[in-house]
Amino acid sequence: MAYQAVWAIANIASDNVRNRDLLLKEGALENLLDFIDRNRDEKIYVADSCWALSNLCRNRPLPPYRRVEKAIALFC
């Protein structure tokens, strides 16, 4: 079930900036980081969660850095 939620977050975040910002405001990024941490051994979970995180960190205008800074270390 959590895996399907990751897909939903990724798709909703990619639709438009308003959705992305709402997801960020409601803690989707932190929940995804926690999901990745709990499922590090499941590569498909990590890969799809990173895809969802990337959707939360992109598009114009960019989200405020303070909202996405926790994810930046994961991408570096």
mmCIF file of the N, C-alpha and C atoms, coordinates in Angstrom:
data_MODEL
# 
_entry.id   MODEL 
# 
loop_
_atom_site.group_PDB 
_atom_site.id 
_atom_site.type_symbol 
_atom_site.label_atom_id 
_atom_site.label_alt_id 
_atom_site.label_comp_id 
_atom_site.label_asym_id 
_atom_site.label_entity_id 
_atom_site.label_seq_id 
_atom_site.pdbx_PDB_ins_code 
_atom_site.Cartn_x 
_atom_site.Cartn_y 
_atom_site.Cartn_z 
_atom_site.occupancy 
_atom_site.B_iso_or_equiv 
_atom_site.pdbx_formal_charge 
_atom_site.auth_seq_id 
_atom_site.auth_comp_id 
_atom_site.auth_asym_id 
_atom_site.auth_atom_id 
_atom_site.pdbx_PDB_model_num 
ATOM 1   N N  . MET A 1 1  ? 0.817  -1.179 0.000   1.00 0.00 ? 1  MET A N  1 
ATOM 2   C CA . MET A 1 1  ? 0.000  0.000  0.000   1.00 0.00 ? 1  MET A CA 1 
ATOM 3   C C  . MET A 1 1  ? 0.872  1.258  0.000   1.00 0.00 ? 1  MET A C  1 
ATOM 4   N N  . ALA A 1 2  ? 1.930  1.295  0.809   1.00 0.00 ? 2  ALA A N  1 
ATOM 5   C CA . ALA A 1 2  ? 2.808  2.469  0.851   1.00 0.00 ? 2  ALA A CA 1 
ATOM 6   C C  . ALA A 1 2  ? 3.457  2.697  -0.502  1.00 0.00 ? 2  ALA A C  1 
ATOM 7   N N  . TYR A 1 3  ? 3.797  1.619  -1.180  1.00 0.00 ? 3  TYR A N  1 
ATOM 8   C CA . TYR A 1 3  ? 4.410  1.732  -2.509  1.00 0.00 ? 3  TYR A CA 1 
ATOM 9   C C  . TYR A 1 3  ? 3.464  2.440  -3.479  1.00 0.00 ? 3  TYR A C  1 
ATOM 10  N N  . GLN A 1 4  ? 2.185  2.147  -3.404  1.00 0.00 ? 4  GLN A N  1 
ATOM 11  C CA . GLN A 1 4  ? 1.197  2.818  -4.259  1.00 0.00 ? 4  GLN A CA 1 
ATOM 12  C C  . GLN A 1 4  ? 1.083  4.296  -3.887  1.00 0.00 ? 4  GLN A C  1 
ATOM 13  N N  . ALA A 1 5  ? 1.246  4.609  -2.625  1.00 0.00 ? 5  ALA A N  1 
ATOM 14  C CA . ALA A 1 5  ? 1.220  6.008  -2.194  1.00 0.00 ? 5  ALA A CA 1 
ATOM 15  C C  . ALA A 1 5  ? 2.398  6.775  -2.782  1.00 0.00 ? 5  ALA A C  1 
ATOM 16  N N  . VAL A 1 6  ? 3.554  6.125  -2.875  1.00 0.00 ? 6  VAL A N  1 
ATOM 17  C CA . VAL A 1 6  ? 4.724  6.754  -3.506  1.00 0.00 ? 6  VAL A CA 1 
ATOM 18  C C  . VAL A 1 6  ? 4.405  7.116  -4.949  1.00 0.00 ? 6  VAL A C  1 
ATOM 19  N N  . TRP A 1 7  ? 3.813  6.190  -5.687  1.00 0.00 ? 7  TRP A N  1 
ATOM 20  C CA . TRP A 1 7  ? 3.414  6.457  -7.075  1.00 0.00 ? 7  TRP A CA 1 
ATOM 21  C C  . TRP A 1 7  ? 2.417  7.608  -7.138  1.00 0.00 ? 7  TRP A C  1 
ATOM 22  N N  . ALA A 1 8  ? 1.466  7.619  -6.246  1.00 0.00 ? 8  ALA A N  1 
ATOM 23  C CA . ALA A 1 8  ? 0.457  8.691  -6.244  1.00 0.00 ? 8  ALA A CA 1 
ATOM 24  C C  . ALA A 1 8  ? 1.107  10.042 -5.979  1.00 0.00 ? 8  ALA A C  1 
ATOM 25  N N  . ILE A 1 9  ? 2.000  10.115 -5.013  1.00 0.00 ? 9  ILE A N  1 
ATOM 26  C CA . ILE A 1 9  ? 2.690  11.364 -4.714  1.00 0.00 ? 9  ILE A CA 1 
ATOM 27  C C  . ILE A 1 9  ? 3.475  11.843 -5.925  1.00 0.00 ? 9  ILE A C  1 
ATOM 28  N N  . ALA A 1 10 ? 4.189  10.931 -6.559  1.00 0.00 ? 10 ALA A N  1 
ATOM 29  C CA . ALA A 1 10 ? 4.980  11.301 -7.742  1.00 0.00 ? 10 ALA A CA 1 
ATOM 30  C C  . ALA A 1 10 ? 4.096  11.856 -8.855  1.00 0.00 ? 10 ALA A C  1 
ATOM 31  N N  . ASN A 1 11 ? 3.003  11.195 -9.112  1.00 0.00 ? 11 ASN A N  1 
ATOM 32  C CA . ASN A 1 11 ? 2.111  11.638 -10.185 1.00 0.00 ? 11 ASN A CA 1 
ATOM 33  C C  . ASN A 1 11 ? 1.407  12.948 -9.851  1.00 0.00 ? 11 ASN A C  1 
ATOM 34  N N  . ILE A 1 12 ? 0.952  13.079 -8.632  1.00 0.00 ? 12 ILE A N  1 
ATOM 35  C CA . ILE A 1 12 ? 0.265  14.315 -8.232  1.00 0.00 ? 12 ILE A CA 1 
ATOM 36  C C  . ILE A 1 12 ? 1.239  15.490 -8.251  1.00 0.00 ? 12 ILE A C  1 
ATOM 37  N N  . ALA A 1 13 ? 2.448  15.287 -7.754  1.00 0.00 ? 13 ALA A N  1 
ATOM 38  C CA . ALA A 1 13 ? 3.445  16.362 -7.731  1.00 0.00 ? 13 ALA A CA 1 
ATOM 39  C C  . ALA A 1 13 ? 3.835  16.801 -9.128  1.00 0.00 ? 13 ALA A C  1 
ATOM 40  N N  . SER A 1 14 ? 3.800  15.892 -10.076 1.00 0.00 ? 14 SER A N  1 
ATOM 41  C CA . SER A 1 14 ? 4.214  16.237 -11.439 1.00 0.00 ? 14 SER A CA 1 
ATOM 42  C C  . SER A 1 14 ? 3.131  16.976 -12.216 1.00 0.00 ? 14 SER A C  1 
ATOM 43  N N  . ASP A 1 15 ? 1.898  16.955 -11.730 1.00 0.00 ? 15 ASP A N  1 
ATOM 44  C CA . ASP A 1 15 ? 0.791  17.601 -12.448 1.00 0.00 ? 15 ASP A CA 1 
ATOM 45  C C  . ASP A 1 15 ? 0.944  19.110 -12.550 1.00 0.00 ? 15 ASP A C  1 
ATOM 46  N N  . ASN A 1 16 ? 1.229  19.767 -11.427 1.00 0.00 ? 16 ASN A N  1 
ATOM 47  C CA . ASN A 1 16 ? 1.361  21.227 -11.459 1.00 0.00 ? 16 ASN A CA 1 
ATOM 48  C C  . ASN A 1 16 ? 2.005  21.721 -10.165 1.00 0.00 ? 16 ASN A C  1 
ATOM 49  N N  . VAL A 1 17 ? 2.429  22.969 -10.196 1.00 0.00 ? 17 VAL A N  1 
ATOM 50  C CA . VAL A 1 17 ? 3.134  23.572 -9.069  1.00 0.00 ? 17 VAL A CA 1 
ATOM 51  C C  . VAL A 1 17 ? 2.242  23.668 -7.836  1.00 0.00 ? 17 VAL A C  1 
ATOM 52  N N  . ARG A 1 18 ? 0.984  23.930 -8.036  1.00 0.00 ? 18 ARG A N  1 
ATOM 53  C CA . ARG A 1 18 ? 0.059  24.034 -6.892  1.00 0.00 ? 18 ARG A CA 1 
ATOM 54  C C  . ARG A 1 18 ? -0.003 22.710 -6.122  1.00 0.00 ? 18 ARG A C  1 
ATOM 55  N N  . ASN A 1 19 ? -0.128 21.606 -6.847  1.00 0.00 ? 19 ASN A N  1 
ATOM 56  C CA . ASN A 1 19 ? -0.144 20.289 -6.194  1.00 0.00 ? 19 ASN A CA 1 
ATOM 57  C C  . ASN A 1 19 ? 1.179  20.015 -5.494  1.00 0.00 ? 19 ASN A C  1 
ATOM 58  N N  . ARG A 1 20 ? 2.281  20.309 -6.192  1.00 0.00 ? 20 ARG A N  1 
ATOM 59  C CA . ARG A 1 20 ? 3.609  20.092 -5.604  1.00 0.00 ? 20 ARG A CA 1 
ATOM 60  C C  . ARG A 1 20 ? 3.735  20.848 -4.291  1.00 0.00 ? 20 ARG A C  1 
ATOM 61  N N  . ASP A 1 21 ? 3.355  22.117 -4.302  1.00 0.00 ? 21 ASP A N  1 
ATOM 62  C CA . ASP A 1 21 ? 3.494  22.938 -3.097  1.00 0.00 ? 21 ASP A CA 1 
ATOM 63  C C  . ASP A 1 21 ? 2.596  22.448 -1.957  1.00 0.00 ? 21 ASP A C  1 
ATOM 64  N N  . LEU A 1 22 ? 1.419  21.980 -2.299  1.00 0.00 ? 22 LEU A N  1 
ATOM 65  C CA . LEU A 1 22 ? 0.521  21.437 -1.278  1.00 0.00 ? 22 LEU A CA 1 
ATOM 66  C C  . LEU A 1 22 ? 1.111  20.169 -0.664  1.00 0.00 ? 22 LEU A C  1 
ATOM 67  N N  . LEU A 1 23 ? 1.658  19.298 -1.484  1.00 0.00 ? 23 LEU A N  1 
ATOM 68  C CA . LEU A 1 23 ? 2.295  18.083 -0.967  1.00 0.00 ? 23 LEU A CA 1 
ATOM 69  C C  . LEU A 1 23 ? 3.473  18.424 -0.059  1.00 0.00 ? 23 LEU A C  1 
ATOM 70  N N  . LEU A 1 24 ? 4.274  19.399 -0.473  1.00 0.00 ? 24 LEU A N  1 
ATOM 71  C CA . LEU A 1 24 ? 5.400  19.815 0.367   1.00 0.00 ? 24 LEU A CA 1 
ATOM 72  C C  . LEU A 1 24 ? 4.915  20.370 1.697   1.00 0.00 ? 24 LEU A C  1 
ATOM 73  N N  . LYS A 1 25 ? 3.881  21.183 1.645   1.00 0.00 ? 25 LYS A N  1 
ATOM 74  C CA . LYS A 1 25 ? 3.322  21.786 2.866   1.00 0.00 ? 25 LYS A CA 1 
ATOM 75  C C  . LYS A 1 25 ? 2.803  20.721 3.831   1.00 0.00 ? 25 LYS A C  1 
ATOM 76  N N  . GLU A 1 26 ? 2.247  19.649 3.283   1.00 0.00 ? 26 GLU A N  1 
ATOM 77  C CA . GLU A 1 26 ? 1.640  18.600 4.115   1.00 0.00 ? 26 GLU A CA 1 
ATOM 78  C C  . GLU A 1 26 ? 2.622  17.508 4.534   1.00 0.00 ? 26 GLU A C  1 
ATOM 79  N N  . GLY A 1 27 ? 3.917  17.662 4.197   1.00 0.00 ? 27 GLY A N  1 
ATOM 80  C CA . GLY A 1 27 ? 4.924  16.732 4.702   1.00 0.00 ? 27 GLY A CA 1 
ATOM 81  C C  . GLY A 1 27 ? 5.236  15.539 3.829   1.00 0.00 ? 27 GLY A C  1 
ATOM 82  N N  . ALA A 1 28 ? 4.874  15.586 2.565   1.00 0.00 ? 28 ALA A N  1 
ATOM 83  C CA . ALA A 1 28 ? 5.143  14.449 1.679   1.00 0.00 ? 28 ALA A CA 1 
ATOM 84  C C  . ALA A 1 28 ? 6.635  14.163 1.554   1.00 0.00 ? 28 ALA A C  1 
ATOM 85  N N  . LEU A 1 29 ? 7.449  15.206 1.497   1.00 0.00 ? 29 LEU A N  1 
ATOM 86  C CA . LEU A 1 29 ? 8.888  15.012 1.348   1.00 0.00 ? 29 LEU A CA 1 
ATOM 87  C C  . LEU A 1 29 ? 9.462  14.265 2.550   1.00 0.00 ? 29 LEU A C  1 
ATOM 88  N N  . GLU A 1 30 ? 9.108  14.690 3.737   1.00 0.00 ? 30 GLU A N  1 
ATOM 89  C CA . GLU A 1 30 ? 9.606  14.024 4.941   1.00 0.00 ? 30 GLU A CA 1 
ATOM 90  C C  . GLU A 1 30 ? 9.137  12.569 5.012   1.00 0.00 ? 30 GLU A C  1 
ATOM 91  N N  . ASN A 1 31 ? 7.905  12.323 4.622   1.00 0.00 ? 31 ASN A N  1 
ATOM 92  C CA . ASN A 1 31 ? 7.389  10.951 4.618   1.00 0.00 ? 31 ASN A CA 1 
ATOM 93  C C  . ASN A 1 31 ? 8.119  10.085 3.603   1.00 0.00 ? 31 ASN A C  1 
ATOM 94  N N  . LEU A 1 32 ? 8.444  10.644 2.442   1.00 0.00 ? 32 LEU A N  1 
ATOM 95  C CA . LEU A 1 32 ? 9.202  9.892  1.446   1.00 0.00 ? 32 LEU A CA 1 
ATOM 96  C C  . LEU A 1 32 ? 10.610 9.583  1.943   1.00 0.00 ? 32 LEU A C  1 
ATOM 97  N N  . LEU A 1 33 ? 11.245 10.550 2.574   1.00 0.00 ? 33 LEU A N  1 
ATOM 98  C CA . LEU A 1 33 ? 12.586 10.305 3.123   1.00 0.00 ? 33 LEU A CA 1 
ATOM 99  C C  . LEU A 1 33 ? 12.546 9.201  4.181   1.00 0.00 ? 33 LEU A C  1 
ATOM 100 N N  . ASP A 1 34 ? 11.515 9.206  5.000   1.00 0.00 ? 34 ASP A N  1 
ATOM 101 C CA . ASP A 1 34 ? 11.356 8.149  6.003   1.00 0.00 ? 34 ASP A CA 1 
ATOM 102 C C  . ASP A 1 34 ? 11.117 6.795  5.336   1.00 0.00 ? 34 ASP A C  1 
ATOM 103 N N  . PHE A 1 35 ? 10.296 6.783  4.292   1.00 0.00 ? 35 PHE A N  1 
ATOM 104 C CA . PHE A 1 35 ? 10.021 5.548  3.558   1.00 0.00 ? 35 PHE A CA 1 
ATOM 105 C C  . PHE A 1 35 ? 11.305 4.988  2.943   1.00 0.00 ? 35 PHE A C  1 
ATOM 106 N N  . ILE A 1 36 ? 12.123 5.865  2.368   1.00 0.00 ? 36 ILE A N  1 
ATOM 107 C CA . ILE A 1 36 ? 13.401 5.430  1.795   1.00 0.00 ? 36 ILE A CA 1 
ATOM 108 C C  . ILE A 1 36 ? 14.283 4.847  2.886   1.00 0.00 ? 36 ILE A C  1 
ATOM 109 N N  . ASP A 1 37 ? 14.355 5.524  4.015   1.00 0.00 ? 37 ASP A N  1 
ATOM 110 C CA . ASP A 1 37 ? 15.198 5.059  5.111   1.00 0.00 ? 37 ASP A CA 1 
ATOM 111 C C  . ASP A 1 37 ? 14.770 3.679  5.609   1.00 0.00 ? 37 ASP A C  1 
ATOM 112 N N  . ARG A 1 38 ? 13.471 3.435  5.678   1.00 0.00 ? 38 ARG A N  1 
ATOM 113 C CA . ARG A 1 38 ? 12.958 2.145  6.158   1.00 0.00 ? 38 ARG A CA 1 
ATOM 114 C C  . ARG A 1 38 ? 13.052 1.035  5.114   1.00 0.00 ? 38 ARG A C  1 
ATOM 115 N N  . ASN A 1 39 ? 13.244 1.396  3.840   1.00 0.00 ? 39 ASN A N  1 
ATOM 116 C CA . ASN A 1 39 ? 13.232 0.399  2.769   1.00 0.00 ? 39 ASN A CA 1 
ATOM 117 C C  . ASN A 1 39 ? 14.497 0.428  1.921   1.00 0.00 ? 39 ASN A C  1 
ATOM 118 N N  . ARG A 1 40 ? 15.616 0.769  2.527   1.00 0.00 ? 40 ARG A N  1 
ATOM 119 C CA . ARG A 1 40 ? 16.882 0.904  1.802   1.00 0.00 ? 40 ARG A CA 1 
ATOM 120 C C  . ARG A 1 40 ? 17.265 -0.344 1.007   1.00 0.00 ? 40 ARG A C  1 
ATOM 121 N N  . ASP A 1 41 ? 16.884 -1.497 1.459   1.00 0.00 ? 41 ASP A N  1 
ATOM 122 C CA . ASP A 1 41 ? 17.263 -2.743 0.787   1.00 0.00 ? 41 ASP A CA 1 
ATOM 123 C C  . ASP A 1 41 ? 16.375 -3.077 -0.409  1.00 0.00 ? 41 ASP A C  1 
ATOM 124 N N  . GLU A 1 42 ? 15.283 -2.378 -0.560  1.00 0.00 ? 42 GLU A N  1 
ATOM 125 C CA . GLU A 1 42 ? 14.354 -2.609 -1.675  1.00 0.00 ? 42 GLU A CA 1 
ATOM 126 C C  . GLU A 1 42 ? 14.613 -1.560 -2.750  1.00 0.00 ? 42 GLU A C  1 
ATOM 127 N N  . LYS A 1 43 ? 15.453 -1.920 -3.714  1.00 0.00 ? 43 LYS A N  1 
ATOM 128 C CA . LYS A 1 43 ? 15.900 -0.937 -4.708  1.00 0.00 ? 43 LYS A CA 1 
ATOM 129 C C  . LYS A 1 43 ? 14.755 -0.305 -5.491  1.00 0.00 ? 43 LYS A C  1 
ATOM 130 N N  . ILE A 1 44 ? 13.727 -1.058 -5.794  1.00 0.00 ? 44 ILE A N  1 
ATOM 131 C CA . ILE A 1 44 ? 12.609 -0.497 -6.555  1.00 0.00 ? 44 ILE A CA 1 
ATOM 132 C C  . ILE A 1 44 ? 11.885 0.562  -5.724  1.00 0.00 ? 44 ILE A C  1 
ATOM 133 N N  . TYR A 1 45 ? 11.770 0.351  -4.418  1.00 0.00 ? 45 TYR A N  1 
ATOM 134 C CA . TYR A 1 45 ? 11.138 1.346  -3.554  1.00 0.00 ? 45 TYR A CA 1 
ATOM 135 C C  . TYR A 1 45 ? 11.965 2.624  -3.517  1.00 0.00 ? 45 TYR A C  1 
ATOM 136 N N  . VAL A 1 46 ? 13.280 2.453  -3.378  1.00 0.00 ? 46 VAL A N  1 
ATOM 137 C CA . VAL A 1 46 ? 14.167 3.612  -3.324  1.00 0.00 ? 46 VAL A CA 1 
ATOM 138 C C  . VAL A 1 46 ? 14.140 4.365  -4.649  1.00 0.00 ? 46 VAL A C  1 
ATOM 139 N N  . ALA A 1 47 ? 14.195 3.657  -5.751  1.00 0.00 ? 47 ALA A N  1 
ATOM 140 C CA . ALA A 1 47 ? 14.197 4.297  -7.071  1.00 0.00 ? 47 ALA A CA 1 
ATOM 141 C C  . ALA A 1 47 ? 12.917 5.097  -7.294  1.00 0.00 ? 47 ALA A C  1 
ATOM 142 N N  . ASP A 1 48 ? 11.781 4.502  -7.024  1.00 0.00 ? 48 ASP A N  1 
ATOM 143 C CA . ASP A 1 48 ? 10.514 5.202  -7.235  1.00 0.00 ? 48 ASP A CA 1 
ATOM 144 C C  . ASP A 1 48 ? 10.314 6.340  -6.241  1.00 0.00 ? 48 ASP A C  1 
ATOM 145 N N  . SER A 1 49 ? 10.820 6.176  -5.036  1.00 0.00 ? 49 SER A N  1 
ATOM 146 C CA . SER A 1 49 ? 10.738 7.258  -4.059  1.00 0.00 ? 49 SER A CA 1 
ATOM 147 C C  . SER A 1 49 ? 11.608 8.431  -4.485  1.00 0.00 ? 49 SER A C  1 
ATOM 148 N N  . CYS A 1 50 ? 12.756 8.160  -5.048  1.00 0.00 ? 50 CYS A N  1 
ATOM 149 C CA . CYS A 1 50 ? 13.619 9.237  -5.553  1.00 0.00 ? 50 CYS A CA 1 
ATOM 150 C C  . CYS A 1 50 ? 12.953 9.951  -6.723  1.00 0.00 ? 50 CYS A C  1 
ATOM 151 N N  . TRP A 1 51 ? 12.248 9.213  -7.557  1.00 0.00 ? 51 TRP A N  1 
ATOM 152 C CA . TRP A 1 51 ? 11.488 9.826  -8.652  1.00 0.00 ? 51 TRP A CA 1 
ATOM 153 C C  . TRP A 1 51 ? 10.428 10.776 -8.073  1.00 0.00 ? 51 TRP A C  1 
ATOM 154 N N  . ALA A 1 52 ? 9.733  10.328 -7.044  1.00 0.00 ? 52 ALA A N  1 
ATOM 155 C CA . ALA A 1 52 ? 8.726  11.179 -6.405  1.00 0.00 ? 52 ALA A CA 1 
ATOM 156 C C  . ALA A 1 52 ? 9.382  12.409 -5.780  1.00 0.00 ? 52 ALA A C  1 
ATOM 157 N N  . LEU A 1 53 ? 10.517 12.216 -5.108  1.00 0.00 ? 53 LEU A N  1 
ATOM 158 C CA . LEU A 1 53 ? 11.232 13.347 -4.520  1.00 0.00 ? 53 LEU A CA 1 
ATOM 159 C C  . LEU A 1 53 ? 11.653 14.348 -5.593  1.00 0.00 ? 53 LEU A C  1 
ATOM 160 N N  . SER A 1 54 ? 12.127 13.835 -6.713  1.00 0.00 ? 54 SER A N  1 
ATOM 161 C CA . SER A 1 54 ? 12.551 14.753 -7.782  1.00 0.00 ? 54 SER A CA 1 
ATOM 162 C C  . SER A 1 54 ? 11.373 15.575 -8.290  1.00 0.00 ? 54 SER A C  1 
ATOM 163 N N  . ASN A 1 55 ? 10.186 14.980 -8.338  1.00 0.00 ? 55 ASN A N  1 
ATOM 164 C CA . ASN A 1 55 ? 9.002  15.732 -8.753  1.00 0.00 ? 55 ASN A CA 1 
ATOM 165 C C  . ASN A 1 55 ? 8.629  16.803 -7.734  1.00 0.00 ? 55 ASN A C  1 
ATOM 166 N N  . LEU A 1 56 ? 8.955  16.573 -6.475  1.00 0.00 ? 56 LEU A N  1 
ATOM 167 C CA . LEU A 1 56 ? 8.687  17.568 -5.441  1.00 0.00 ? 56 LEU A CA 1 
ATOM 168 C C  . LEU A 1 56 ? 9.707  18.711 -5.459  1.00 0.00 ? 56 LEU A C  1 
ATOM 169 N N  . CYS A 1 57 ? 10.837 18.499 -6.110  1.00 0.00 ? 57 CYS A N  1 
ATOM 170 C CA . CYS A 1 57 ? 11.925 19.487 -6.103  1.00 0.00 ? 57 CYS A CA 1 
ATOM 171 C C  . CYS A 1 57 ? 12.058 20.257 -7.416  1.00 0.00 ? 57 CYS A C  1 
ATOM 172 N N  . ARG A 1 58 ? 11.177 20.050 -8.356  1.00 0.00 ? 58 ARG A N  1 
ATOM 173 C CA . ARG A 1 58 ? 11.359 20.681 -9.662  1.00 0.00 ? 58 ARG A CA 1 
ATOM 174 C C  . ARG A 1 58 ? 10.145 21.500 -10.079 1.00 0.00 ? 58 ARG A C  1 
ATOM 175 N N  . ASN A 1 59 ? 10.201 22.006 -11.291 1.00 0.00 ? 59 ASN A N  1 
ATOM 176 C CA . ASN A 1 59 ? 9.200  22.863 -11.948 1.00 0.00 ? 59 ASN A CA 1 
ATOM 177 C C  . ASN A 1 59 ? 9.401  24.321 -11.559 1.00 0.00 ? 59 ASN A C  1 
ATOM 178 N N  . ARG A 1 60 ? 8.839  25.182 -12.356 1.00 0.00 ? 60 ARG A N  1 
ATOM 179 C CA . ARG A 1 60 ? 8.968  26.625 -12.161 1.00 0.00 ? 60 ARG A CA 1 
ATOM 180 C C  . ARG A 1 60 ? 7.663  27.211 -11.694 1.00 0.00 ? 60 ARG A C  1 
ATOM 181 N N  . PRO A 1 61 ? 7.676  28.054 -10.729 1.00 0.00 ? 61 PRO A N  1 
ATOM 182 C CA . PRO A 1 61 ? 8.855  28.446 -9.960  1.00 0.00 ? 61 PRO A CA 1 
ATOM 183 C C  . PRO A 1 61 ? 9.317  27.301 -9.065  1.00 0.00 ? 61 PRO A C  1 
ATOM 184 N N  . LEU A 1 62 ? 10.610 27.286 -8.794  1.00 0.00 ? 62 LEU A N  1 
ATOM 185 C CA . LEU A 1 62 ? 11.146 26.265 -7.904  1.00 0.00 ? 62 LEU A CA 1 
ATOM 186 C C  . LEU A 1 62 ? 10.521 26.386 -6.520  1.00 0.00 ? 62 LEU A C  1 
ATOM 187 N N  . PRO A 1 63 ? 10.423 25.269 -5.813  1.00 0.00 ? 63 PRO A N  1 
ATOM 188 C CA . PRO A 1 63 ? 9.901  25.359 -4.443  1.00 0.00 ? 63 PRO A CA 1 
ATOM 189 C C  . PRO A 1 63 ? 10.905 26.084 -3.555  1.00 0.00 ? 63 PRO A C  1 
ATOM 190 N N  . PRO A 1 64 ? 10.444 26.663 -2.476  1.00 0.00 ? 64 PRO A N  1 
ATOM 191 C CA . PRO A 1 64 ? 11.386 27.302 -1.540  1.00 0.00 ? 64 PRO A CA 1 
ATOM 192 C C  . PRO A 1 64 ? 12.425 26.277 -1.069  1.00 0.00 ? 64 PRO A C  1 
ATOM 193 N N  . TYR A 1 65 ? 13.666 26.694 -1.040  1.00 0.00 ? 65 TYR A N  1 
ATOM 194 C CA . TYR A 1 65 ? 14.755 25.789 -0.661  1.00 0.00 ? 65 TYR A CA 1 
ATOM 195 C C  . TYR A 1 65 ? 14.505 25.146 0.705   1.00 0.00 ? 65 TYR A C  1 
ATOM 196 N N  . ARG A 1 66 ? 13.997 25.911 1.637   1.00 0.00 ? 66 ARG A N  1 
ATOM 197 C CA . ARG A 1 66 ? 13.762 25.381 2.988   1.00 0.00 ? 66 ARG A CA 1 
ATOM 198 C C  . ARG A 1 66 ? 12.811 24.186 2.970   1.00 0.00 ? 66 ARG A C  1 
ATOM 199 N N  . ARG A 1 67 ? 11.933 24.113 1.969   1.00 0.00 ? 67 ARG A N  1 
ATOM 200 C CA . ARG A 1 67 ? 10.978 22.994 1.875   1.00 0.00 ? 67 ARG A CA 1 
ATOM 201 C C  . ARG A 1 67 ? 11.622 21.730 1.326   1.00 0.00 ? 67 ARG A C  1 
ATOM 202 N N  . VAL A 1 68 ? 12.713 21.866 0.557   1.00 0.00 ? 68 VAL A N  1 
ATOM 203 C CA . VAL A 1 68 ? 13.300 20.698 -0.112  1.00 0.00 ? 68 VAL A CA 1 
ATOM 204 C C  . VAL A 1 68 ? 14.726 20.388 0.323   1.00 0.00 ? 68 VAL A C  1 
ATOM 205 N N  . GLU A 1 69 ? 15.293 21.189 1.211   1.00 0.00 ? 69 GLU A N  1 
ATOM 206 C CA . GLU A 1 69 ? 16.695 21.019 1.563   1.00 0.00 ? 69 GLU A CA 1 
ATOM 207 C C  . GLU A 1 69 ? 17.023 19.634 2.134   1.00 0.00 ? 69 GLU A C  1 
ATOM 208 N N  . LYS A 1 70 ? 16.076 19.000 2.788   1.00 0.00 ? 70 LYS A N  1 
ATOM 209 C CA . LYS A 1 70 ? 16.323 17.665 3.346   1.00 0.00 ? 70 LYS A CA 1 
ATOM 210 C C  . LYS A 1 70 ? 16.562 16.622 2.259   1.00 0.00 ? 70 LYS A C  1 
ATOM 211 N N  . ALA A 1 71 ? 16.005 16.850 1.082   1.00 0.00 ? 71 ALA A N  1 
ATOM 212 C CA . ALA A 1 71 ? 16.156 15.899 -0.017  1.00 0.00 ? 71 ALA A CA 1 
ATOM 213 C C  . ALA A 1 71 ? 17.434 16.120 -0.803  1.00 0.00 ? 71 ALA A C  1 
ATOM 214 N N  . ILE A 1 72 ? 18.001 17.314 -0.739  1.00 0.00 ? 72 ILE A N  1 
ATOM 215 C CA . ILE A 1 72 ? 19.175 17.644 -1.547  1.00 0.00 ? 72 ILE A CA 1 
ATOM 216 C C  . ILE A 1 72 ? 20.340 16.694 -1.261  1.00 0.00 ? 72 ILE A C  1 
ATOM 217 N N  . ALA A 1 73 ? 20.597 16.383 -0.021  1.00 0.00 ? 73 ALA A N  1 
ATOM 218 C CA . ALA A 1 73 ? 21.706 15.480 0.337   1.00 0.00 ? 73 ALA A CA 1 
ATOM 219 C C  . ALA A 1 73 ? 21.533 14.112 -0.311  1.00 0.00 ? 73 ALA A C  1 
ATOM 220 N N  . LEU A 1 74 ? 20.313 13.675 -0.461  1.00 0.00 ? 74 LEU A N  1 
ATOM 221 C CA . LEU A 1 74 ? 20.057 12.378 -1.068  1.00 0.00 ? 74 LEU A CA 1 
ATOM 222 C C  . LEU A 1 74 ? 20.460 12.366 -2.548  1.00 0.00 ? 74 LEU A C  1 
ATOM 223 N N  . PHE A 1 75 ? 20.327 13.511 -3.203  1.00 0.00 ? 75 PHE A N  1 
ATOM 224 C CA . PHE A 1 75 ? 20.641 13.604 -4.633  1.00 0.00 ? 75 PHE A CA 1 
ATOM 225 C C  . PHE A 1 75 ? 22.111 13.856 -4.888  1.00 0.00 ? 75 PHE A C  1 
ATOM 226 N N  . CYS A 1 76 ? 22.862 14.267 -3.871  1.00 0.00 ? 76 CYS A N  1 
ATOM 227 C CA . CYS A 1 76 ? 24.292 14.594 -4.059  1.00 0.00 ? 76 CYS A CA 1 
ATOM 228 C C  . CYS A 1 76 ? 25.173 13.369 -3.940  1.00 0.00 ? 76 CYS A C  1 
# 
